[in-house]
Amino acid sequence: MSKKNELHASKHLHPIHTNHVSLNLNVRGLARSATVAINELSNRLRLEGRTVYKLGLGQSPFPVPECVVERLRQNAHQKDYLEVQGLKALREAVAGFHQRSDGIRVDPDLVIVGPGSKELMFLLQVAYYGDLIIPTPCWVSYAPHAQIVGHKVQFVPTRFEDRFRLLPKTLDQICAADPGRPRAVILNYPNNPDGLSYSDKELKKLAAVARKYELILLSDEIYGKIHHDGNHVSVARYYPEGTILSSGLSKWCGAGGWRLGTFAFPPSLRWLMEAIASLASETFTSTSAPIQYAAVRAFEGGKEIDDYLVHVRRILKALGQHITACLREAGARLHDPEGAFYVFPDFTPIADKLAARHIHTSQDLCRRALEEVGVAFLPGSDFGRPPAELTARIAYVDFDGAPALTVALAQAPDTPVDEAFLREYCANTMAAVDRLCRWILEKPSRRRRSSTSTETPREISYGK
Ligand SMILES: Cc1ncc(COP(=O)(O)O)c(C=O)c1O
């Protein structure tokens, strides 16, 4: 290297402006995802010796079905990059899955596989040019994706009285104001955070509005297979030409950490799939090869997976109903969950009692519950609700699903899952809800700040 070049290189090896923060404007102020943050905080507090009940992160407590794990073992040696859209055998298995589960025909060439559906949803927002309509409460990541991309989002608050459903007439009113505008609507059901689904009738009506205005529906049905009664219906059945169907392994297959999600497109949206595939080729290249081979087994289905799902649903349904009853007794209003592993209580009926304890927002509620009784869950404000609304999401997943499932599998599918079962096999979640309900019912003056551990009380820096 010449003297001149050496000098030039060393200048670049030692950047001078180490304190200068140059962030993309869209990324400024962006915090870690609330669900990821609450999980990391709970783990940190546990490591510090505090008792923390983890009702924050929405992660399946159940193990991955053994036949799928075995397929992963057999494919650990797979090391090559795979096709951007995903392994052909996997795309065929995904098409077969949607045909069997949802009664819709999917062309395997119109399936794309990604490292989690979250990544595919992000790339969809990067690729799509039109407006986005998102009913709230909604999953925590749709809005940050939009912020990163600089997308215009129209949030549509739904009402407790309407079971937090997007009403067809509301959607119609929004679109009628400017009928020709390109728009995509994100539907998610069974829903995170409220655990509620749409009826057949509601889906047909929404589909009719979507067809009238040629909307794109991104239907996030990642919890479809854990509808508690196994009655999930895809809106793609009623609006096949405009629905992108999102699924993946994370929830029904207990494999969130494997990172595999799928999108299935209709032929009319091939242009959007091609754009997402190009973005994928320039970013993640392809999804982990061993995981894709194993996922073929998951999407193929069969008796072992059907049995697994029957018993996962039994446990989740019983637990969800029990928790709902406890929270109602403690003064919250909430709907019986229909799927997934969430409830979304609204503590507005006891707002006065909470205000007397200096709890005025959903953030206050969750911060104080974590500080005072060690129960971690997320405020409604993380899901697009107004801060002063006293809603919160409880993910009832703090238990080891493996023993619970082993015992359940040995029972007949119609055996009721009683409280004794829940106390034994879902013990942490049950204890957390007991603690939370007792704490909610406390009188204002009993304590202002106590701690869950033997240490002196102290404030926890919470969430975002
Ligand atoms: C509603 C919803 N959609 C999508 C995802 C993303 O799932 P993954 O990226 O693991 O496929 C989640 C995960 O929590 C979710 O709750």
The ligand as a Tripos MOL2 file, in Angstrom:
@<TRIPOS>MOLECULE
LIG
   16    16     1     0     0
SMALL
NO_CHARGES

@<TRIPOS>ATOM
      1 C1        -50.9670  -11.9420   15.1430 C.3       1 LIG1
      2 C2        -49.5730  -12.3560   14.8600 C.ar      1 LIG1
      3 N1        -49.1410  -12.3280   13.6000 N.ar      1 LIG1
      4 C3        -47.8930  -12.6650   13.2860 C.ar      1 LIG1
      5 C4        -46.9860  -13.0470   14.2460 C.ar      1 LIG1
      6 C5        -45.5810  -13.3610   13.8220 C.3       1 LIG1
      7 O1        -45.3210  -14.7020   13.8630 O.3       1 LIG1
      8 P1        -44.0130  -15.3360   13.2280 P.3       1 LIG1
      9 O2        -43.1510  -14.2470   12.7210 O.co2     1 LIG1
     10 O3        -43.4040  -16.1000   14.3260 O.co2     1 LIG1
     11 O4        -44.5290  -16.1990   12.0920 O.co2     1 LIG1
     12 C6        -47.3870  -13.0950   15.5820 C.ar      1 LIG1
     13 C7        -46.4230  -13.4570   16.6280 C.2       1 LIG1
     14 O5        -46.5730  -13.2040   17.7890 O.2       1 LIG1
     15 C8        -48.7130  -12.7460   15.8850 C.ar      1 LIG1
     16 O6        -49.1590  -12.7780   17.1510 O.3       1 LIG1
@<TRIPOS>BOND
     1     1     2 1
     2     2     3 ar
     3     2    15 ar
     4     3     4 ar
     5     4     5 ar
     6     5     6 1
     7     5    12 ar
     8     6     7 1
     9     7     8 1
    10     8     9 2
    11     8    10 1
    12     8    11 1
    13    12    13 1
    14    12    15 ar
    15    13    14 2
    16    15    16 1
@<TRIPOS>SUBSTRUCTURE
     1 LIG1         1 GROUP 0 **** ****
